[in-house]
Amino acid sequence: MVPSLNFVSSALLSASLSYGGGDAGFILSNPPTVEIGREVTFTITIPFNGLVLFFVSLGDGPTNFPWGTMCIDYPPLFQFPLLLPGNTPIPLSAKVPCDDSLIGLVVYQQFVCFNTSDIKQDGISNQTSVQVLAPGGTSAYYADFSNIGGLQLNGSAAKVGNVVRLSSNVPSQAGTVFYTTSLPIDADTSFRTRFQFRIHGTNNGADGMTIMIQGNDPFQVGVNGSGLGYGGIGNSLAVEIDNWDSGMLDPSDNHLGLLTNGDYSMHQGFYNSPFDLEDASSHEIWVEYCGWTDELYVFLAQTPGGGKPSTPVISRTIDLYALTGGTAWIGLSAATGAVTNNHDVENWEFVVW
């Protein structure tokens, strides 16, 4: 059985072994790097039956741990007692939070070992990490859409200059764009995406847009009008930008909403925007999801280019893997009904890992 250390902090990040004193038989075997939002596994071996205490601390150098005082340079982020058999590699695992603030940090881990045969301290081992890495995985960045390579445009979606216009200022349209490369999804898959949008053409127009991940194929087009080009697309998760009040279906005519399984009548969460989402100006939105906590966050900025706001406007716990299954595609949609608007995507980036 592999003990699991489920960190609520920056967790185990490591590189080459260096000893802080004590037994040279005290061995830690770790990967040299780790990404945020990933699980890391390592082994620990001690030359005798022992009790191990594990500490992690952030700082500019390895922690000082003078025995007898239990003092360290910084407050420990984690400590964990473990009884280990001697001369036996024991696998351990930990998960690193999906937290951008960890990227580039140096983390120092420290194991202090006691020989249970004579209840004395027999070894200390320190290990210093390299930088924490940004997430890898499948990613794309479209600074604009002068080149739409890698994208599948469906329905009314079209390249107009350097933007993708998902639906134009014409009644009863529905359009989608999907990244054509499929994404492997499992219980720990995480993603983050950001795009800049502009809705314009009709004062008090309709209907709105979505960003979605769906487990069907890259050719999906949903219902127009209130369906936002998303309605009816099952096995899916979407965040909507909705600028038309469809009565019982919507909380207002100017909101963000969290939708699942193509059902646009049921909001899993929503946010009424304090500024007009269809004022013909560009706005920016971020959606971030951490697979091993199932936490989803949505951020919204009235003025693009100023960076992600510090506080999400929607936060929910949701299971992406249960919704999409093992393969998915990421994309955007928009629609018009009897009332219309141009729905433009000006730039887009994402990473799924």
N, C-alpha and C positions, 0 to 999 in steps of 0.2 A: 504494500500500500504506500502511495506517495503522499506524505504530509503536504497540505496546501496552506501557504501563508497568504491569506487574502488581504493585501495591503490596502489601507485607506490613505496612504501617503505615497511618497515617490518610490518606495520599494527597492528591490534588488537590482542594482545596475553595476556592472563590474567589468574589470579587465584583468591584467596580469597579477599574479600573486606576489605579495611582499609580506614578510613576517614582521610583526611588531614585538617579537620575543617569544620565548617558551619553546615548546616542542616543534622540531622541524617535521615531525610526522603528521602534523595538523595540516590537512590538504583541503583546499577549496578548488573546485573545478567549475568554471563559469564561462558563458559566452562572452566575447570581448565587448559587445554592444547590445543595446536593447532599444526598442522603439516604444513610444507611448502607446497605451492601449493594447500592449501585447503581453502574453505570458512569458516569463523567463524561467528556465529550469537550470539547476546546478546540482552538484553533489558535494557532500562534506564527508571527510574521513578523518577519524582520530585514532591514535595508536593504542587506546585503552577504552574500557567501558567508561563513559563519562556523561556528565550533564553539561549541556551547551546553552549559553545565553546568547541571543542574537540581537545586535543593535544596529540601527542605521541612523546616520546623521549627515546633514548637509553642511558644507563649509568649504574653506579655502585649503584645507589640508586634512590628513587623517586625524581622527579623534584621539585625544589623550585619554587613557583609561588607567590612572594610577590605582592599583588594587588597594582596597581598604576604604577609599573615599567614594567609589562609584560615581566619580565626576567625569563629565565629558564636555567638550567644547560647546556643543549645542544640545538642546533638548532632543532626546531620542525620538525618532519618528515611529520606531517599532521595536519591541523587545519580545522575545519568545523563548521559553525554556523547552529543551528537547533532550530526552534520554537516548543516547546512541550507543550501539555495540561497537567495540573496538575493531579497527582494521577492516571496516566494512563501508564501502561507499553507499551513502544514503541519499537518494534523490529527493530534492525539494522543489517546490514551484511557487511562484508568486506572480501576481498580475500588476502591471504598471498602469496607473490611471491615465485616462485620455485627457491630459491636461497640458496645454501648450506651454504653460509656465515652467514645465520641467525640462523643455528642450534646451540643451546646452549646459544644464546643470551638471556638476560633479557630485557624485554621491559616494560616501564611504561606508562600507559595511564592516562590522567587527563581530567576531565570534570569540567569546571567552569560555574556556573549557575547564571543567573540574573532573579529576579522577575520582570516581565514586568508590574506589577501593580504600582510599585514605582521606577522602573529602578534602582535597587540597587543590589549589589552582596549579595546573600543570602546563597550560599553554595559552597564548594569546595570538590570534592571527588577524591582521588587517588586510583589506583588499581595496584598491582604489580603482574607480571606474574611469572610462573614457566618457566623452560627452553623451548625454541622452539624445537619441535621434528623433527626428520628426518621423511621422508614419510613412512607411513605404506602401506598396500595393499598386493597384490600378489607379492611374491619375490622368487628368487632362486639364489643360489651361487654354482657354480661348480668350485672348485679350480683346478680340473682336471676331467677327465672322466673315472677314475677307476670304478666309479659307475654311471650308466646312468639312474638310477631310475627317473621317471617323464618325460622321453623324448621319443618321437616317431621318429625313424629314417626311412627315406623313400628313394626309388630309390637306388642310389649308396652309400649312407651314411652308414658308418660302424665304429664301435669302433675298433681302432688300438692302442693297448697298452693303454696309458692314454689320448689319443686324440680322437676326432671325426673327421674322414677323410670324408669330404662331397663328394669329388670326387677324384679318384686316377689318377695316371699318365697313363691313358688309354683313347683312343679316345671316344668321343660321350657319356660322362657320365653326369648325373644330379642327385644331391642328396640334401635332406633337412633334418633338424632336427627341431622339434617343441616341446615346452613345452606342455604337454598334457592337462593341466588345462586351461580351457577357461577363458578369461579375460572380465569382464563387461566394456563396453566403453560407456561414455556419453560425453556431450559437454565440460566437464571440466576435463576429464581424462588426467593424465600426466604419463610419463614413463621416465626411464633412464636405459641404458644398456651399458655394457662394456665387451669387450672380447679381447683375445690375439690370433693372427692368425699367421700361417706360411705357405707360398706358396713356393713349392720347387719341384725339380725333373727334370725340363727341363729348360735350359737357354732360355730366351725369350719364355716362355711357355704361356699357356692360360687355362681358360678364366678369371676366377675370382670368387668372392663370394658376398653374400649380407647378411645383417641383415634385417629382415622384420617383420612387424605386418600385418596380413591379416585376413579377416572376413569370412572365408569359413569353414575349418576344419583342423585338425592337420596332414592330410595325403597328402597335396598338394605337387606336384612336377612340376616345370615349365620346360620351354624349355632349352635344353642343348646348348652348344656353347655360342654364344653372349648373350643368354638369362640368363646365369648364374644360371640356376635352378630356376629362378624367373619369367622369361618371360611367360605371359599368366595367371598369378595368379591375378585375379581381386580383387576388394575391398581391396586394399593393399597400404602400404607405405614401401619403402625399401631404404636403403643406400648401394650402391655397392662399392666393391673394385675391380676395373677392370684393368687387366693387358694385354689386347689385344685390339689393335686399329681395330675396325670393320668399318673403313671408315666413312661414313656419320653418323653412329650411335654414334660415340664416339669422344670426344675432344682430346684424346691421348691414348697411350698404357700403361699409368701409372697414373690412376686418381681415385678419389672417386666421386660418383654421387648420386643424390637424384632422385628416381624413384617413380611413382605412378601407381596403377591399372595394374600392370604387363606389362607396356609399357616400354621396354628397348631402344626404339628408341628416346625417348624424355626425356632429363635431366631437372629436375626442378631446378637444381643447380649442380655445379661440382667444383672439386679442383684437379689440376695437382700436384701430389706429387713431392717434391724435392728429395726424395730418392726412391730407387727401391722397390716396394711393393712385388716383387717376387724374392728377393735376397737370399732365403733360411734362412733368419733370422726371428726371432719373432718380431712382431710389435703389437701395441695396438691401439684400437679405442674406442671412447665413442660416444653415441648418446643420446641426452637429449631433451625432449619435454615437454612444459608447456601447459596444456590444456586450461587454462582460458585466455592465451594470444595467443595461437596457434603458439608459436615460437619454432622452431626446431634448434638445434645446433649439429654440428659434430666436434669432436676433434680427432687429430691423433698424435701419438707419435712414433718416429722411434725406440726408445729403451723402452721396457716395464718395468713396475715396478717403474717408476719415478714419477708417479702421472699424473693427467690430466693437459694438457697445459692450460695456462690462456686464450688463444685466440682460438675461433673456426675457423675451416677452411671452413665450410659451415654454413650459417645461413639463414633460410627462414621462412616465415609465411605459415602455411599449416593447414588444418582442418582434424585432424585424424578421428573424429567421422563421418564426411561426407564421408570419404573414406572407413572405415571399417564397419560402422553400429554399432549396440549395443553389439556385441560379437566378440572377436578376439582371435588369437593365435600368440604368438611371437616365432620366430625361425630364422634359418640361412640356406643359400643355397650356392651351388657352382656347377660349370659345366666345362666340357672340350668339345672341338670340334675336328677338325682334328689335332690341336696342343693341348698339354696336360700339366698337372701339378698335383701334390698332393696339396689339399687344406685342411689344418688342422686347427681345432679350439682347442686351448690348454687349455683355461679356459673361463668361461662365467658367468656373473651375470646380474641380472635385477631386477627392481621393477616397478610395474604398480599400480597406485593409483588414 
